Amino acid sequence: MPTVTRFAPSPTGQIHLGNARTALFNWLAARHDGGKFLLRIEDTDAAREMTGATDAILADLAWLGLVWDGDVFHQSRQRARHLDAVKALTEKGRLYPCFCSERTLALARRAQERAGKPPRYPGTCAALDPAEAARRANADEPYTLRFRVPAGRIVSFVDRAHGEQSFATDDIGDFVVTRSDGSPAFFFVNALDDAAQGVSLVLRGDDHLSNTPRQLLILEALGHAAPEYGHVPLMLGSSGRPMSKRDGLDGEPETRANRAGAYAVSHLRDDGYHPLALVNYLARVAGHVDSVDALPLADLARAFDPGKFARSAARFDSDQLDHWQRVTLDALAPDALWAWMGEPVHARVPVTERDAYIAVVRPNVLFPGDALDWAFVLFDDNPMPQKAAVALLQDADAAFFERAASAYDDGLEWGAWLAKVKTATGAKGPALFKPLRAALTGRLDGPDLAGVFALLTPARIRQRLALAASLASPSVGAAPLRRE
Ligand code: GLU
């Protein structure tokens, strides 16, 4: 049977990298064996829902390329079925009303903690006479419905990340299935919907691991098959704190890496990360991929091992993400790279120079902003030189640039010009290339100078050499540059 997985976000905010990784693992596990990847929006908690969050989640998944099968499943529209399950469990005698107040429960918890025991429901209402319970319920006394956990059993399952898991039911305690307002609990409907959607594998954050034994008991009581589970270690922010859908701020001075929502997929998209860089990075954070290349999604699904996950939490590493950005861009065909560079770049680069421009700047572009900067340098009459380049020019000898300019004839090729400049100035190595780069580009680093030179018009070459000469120091001293 092909695998059926799902991504089940609650629409309480923008999805961050940790959420995206959960979605990706489920997508990859499904595609790995030709199964299905379903999308379920867990929107039953109206108070925590954020306006627009569902649309934003769909947009983020689509941008990442994590296309889901079939229609989006909205949990809030499944109320009748959820209540049918409550009814079925009640009829089987698996639920009982609990009239304990919050205060009574808190006192019991505290007493257990003081005694060094794990807090669990002490079972106060488990033995209430049904007639008495009905009388209190009819008198409008608020109550929750609790699941009667069978005593003396061990619930076990093999987790794809954490291996063999066993929980003694005596440690679980009867848990709440519907709240006093009649609404079903989160983990209850979560398990019901997995069964209703035919989900066979649940990959999710290991913060949900403790829900699983309770969910297995519910599914068993209702006669539903249980899915397989993999509780993947959480992805932490760069400071080691868990990522949050609501803020993502790490409580430190705000920088690019930790500003509010820094890990939101939408922010990384706005920063110019390529979706394939994100998915290639994320697939390797606690996941196993049999390749060091940046792979398109379909190949990533083949190389991904859906049975192997690391057990310990991993921190976000922006160097790693940037590495995948580099590898991804290197593997992009020129058309795809051009499309990714975006409209502002398209508007600045002459159509006739497009291919040469892409070939020249490619190694120096990590974000669309870099591509735009090089478009200015190459195709603007007066690109703003960087401070460091200005400083270098100011320290240089004006005669160097004057001679470089007189060695230049319109249309002269780079190699021929360079040879002439070398002869005219006596400079070689860095003493030749550094000032030429600073003069021609206003930068100390950048693409191969021959490629840059070929894209500059003769007028721009002349004008930049003249500007460099005017910024540089007039020739002084006993050893003037050799004249041609
Ligand atoms: N709605 C839950 C969440 O966003 C999903 C938990 C699960 O995947 O089972 O954390």
Residues whose N, C-alpha, C, O or C-beta is under 5 A from the ligand:
A	BS01	LIG	A8 P9 S10 E42 N190 R204
